[in-house]
Amino acid sequence: MSERRQQLLTAIKDAFRGVELGSGVSLHETVVIDNYGGSAERTAARLPDEKRDWQRLVSDPELARIGGVGGLNFYDAAGLRFHLPAYLSLAVIDFERADAGIVLESLMFNLTHFSEYNVGRLSILSAPQRQCVRDVLAFLRTEYELESEELDEAIAGYWSCGPGAASQA
């Protein structure tokens, strides 16, 4: 693994250290929400999910699998803050991973399109967490030669940690 990848993974761990799920939406709960399931189904889906240590999710194949139904679009703010570092780590480790294509596309979409819904969920992130997202996006842009006006604008605008950056959309 390259030194830059290792630096980013360390930065993610540091920025999101101690973040727990709390009452936020869990990984398998997103599938139930997407399928219009009720509260009993959500509770059952949530039971086996990780709630305390997001780092355990990085190697969980379910994180990469859940994306066509459920996934990033269905987390509330607390759920997104808990799961985001695992998704960012997955992207840094292997962005071109075949079994995670849908999830990583969804990650890029959710971090570069600033609907009122997304901005509301992302506003929970601290300045160090926002900087981490910016650094990962910049790395992915360079490493994989991603050309996207939305990505460039997100890096330079919303994810920059300067004053008022969080209100830009």
C-alpha positions in Angstrom: 0.0 0.0 0.0 1.3 3.4 -0.9 2.4 5.9 1.7 -0.4 8.3 0.6 -3.1 5.7 1.0 -1.8 4.8 4.5 -1.7 8.5 5.4 -5.4 8.9 4.3 -6.4 5.8 6.2 -4.8 7.1 9.4 -6.4 10.5 8.9 -9.8 8.8 8.5 -9.3 6.8 11.7 -8.2 9.9 13.6 -11.0 12.2 12.3 -13.7 9.6 13.1 -12.2 8.1 16.2 -14.9 7.4 18.8 -17.9 7.8 16.4 -20.6 5.4 17.3 -24.0 4.7 15.5 -26.2 5.6 18.5 -29.8 5.7 17.3 -28.7 6.4 13.7 -29.8 4.2 10.8 -27.7 1.0 10.4 -26.4 -0.8 7.3 -29.1 -3.4 7.0 -31.8 -1.0 8.2 -31.2 1.0 5.0 -32.4 -2.0 2.9 -35.6 -2.2 4.9 -36.1 1.6 4.5 -35.6 1.3 0.8 -38.1 -1.5 0.7 -40.7 0.5 2.7 -40.5 -1.8 5.7 -42.0 -1.0 9.0 -40.5 -0.3 12.4 -40.5 -4.0 13.4 -38.6 -5.0 10.3 -36.2 -2.1 10.8 -35.5 -3.2 14.4 -34.9 -6.8 13.3 -32.6 -5.7 10.5 -30.6 -3.5 12.9 -29.9 -6.2 15.5 -26.9 -7.8 14.0 -25.4 -4.6 12.6 -22.2 -3.0 13.9 -23.0 0.0 16.1 -19.9 0.8 18.1 -16.8 0.4 15.8 -17.0 1.6 12.2 -13.6 0.1 11.5 -15.1 -3.4 11.6 -17.2 -2.5 8.6 -14.2 -1.9 6.3 -13.6 -5.6 5.9 -17.3 -6.6 6.0 -18.4 -7.7 2.5 -21.9 -6.5 3.3 -20.7 -2.9 3.2 -19.6 -3.3 -0.4 -22.7 -5.4 -1.4 -25.4 -3.2 -0.1 -25.9 -0.4 -2.6 -28.4 -1.2 -5.3 -31.1 -1.5 -2.6 -30.4 0.3 0.6 -27.1 2.0 1.3 -25.8 5.5 1.3 -29.0 7.3 0.3 -30.9 5.9 3.2 -28.8 6.8 6.2 -29.8 9.6 8.5 -27.2 12.1 9.6 -25.9 9.9 12.5 -25.9 6.8 10.4 -24.0 8.5 7.6 -21.4 9.9 10.0 -20.9 6.4 11.4 -20.7 4.5 8.1 -18.9 7.2 6.0 -15.4 6.5 7.3 -15.8 2.8 6.4 -16.9 3.8 2.8 -14.0 6.3 2.6 -11.6 3.6 3.7 -13.0 1.2 1.2 -12.5 3.8 -1.6 -8.9 4.5 -0.5 -8.0 0.8 -0.3 -9.5 -0.3 -3.6 -11.7 2.2 -5.5 -11.8 0.0 -8.6 -13.0 -3.1 -6.7 -15.4 -5.0 -8.9 -17.8 -6.0 -6.1 -18.1 -2.5 -4.7 -18.8 -0.6 -7.9 -22.3 0.5 -7.1 -21.4 1.5 -3.5 -18.4 3.5 -4.6 -20.5 5.2 -7.4 -23.1 6.0 -4.7 -20.4 7.4 -2.4 -19.1 9.7 -5.1 -22.6 10.8 -5.9 -23.6 11.5 -2.3 -20.4 13.5 -1.7 -20.7 15.6 -4.8 -24.4 16.4 -5.2 -25.7 18.8 -2.6 -29.5 18.5 -2.4 -31.1 19.9 0.7 -31.4 16.3 2.0 -27.7 15.6 1.5 -26.6 18.9 3.0 -28.7 18.3 6.0 -27.1 14.9 6.6 -23.6 16.0 5.9 -23.9 19.0 8.3 -23.2 16.7 11.2 -19.6 16.3 10.2 -16.9 18.1 12.1 -14.2 20.2 10.4 -11.6 17.4 10.7 -14.1 15.0 9.2 -14.9 17.4 6.4 -11.2 17.8 5.7 -10.9 14.0 5.5 -13.6 13.8 3.0 -12.0 16.5 0.9 -8.6 14.8 1.0 -10.1 11.4 0.0 -12.0 13.0 -2.9 -8.9 14.9 -4.0 -6.8 11.7 -3.8 -9.4 9.7 -5.8 -9.6 12.5 -8.4 -5.8 12.3 -9.0 -5.2 8.6 -8.5 -7.9 7.5 -10.9 -7.9 10.5 -13.2 -11.5 11.2 -12.5 -12.8 14.0 -14.6 -16.0 15.5 -13.2 -17.0 19.1 -12.9 -19.2 18.2 -9.9 -16.2 16.5 -8.2 -13.9 19.5 -8.8 -16.6 21.9 -7.5 -17.2 19.7 -4.4 -13.5 19.7 -3.5 -13.0 23.4 -4.0 -16.4 24.4 -2.6 -18.5 22.4 -0.2 -15.6 20.3 1.2 -13.1 23.1 1.6 -13.0 23.8 5.4 -12.9 27.5 5.1 -15.5 29.8 6.7 -18.9 29.4 5.3 -17.9 26.3 3.3 -20.7 24.2 4.8 -23.3 26.5 3.5 -22.2 26.4 -0.1 -24.2 24.1 -2.3 
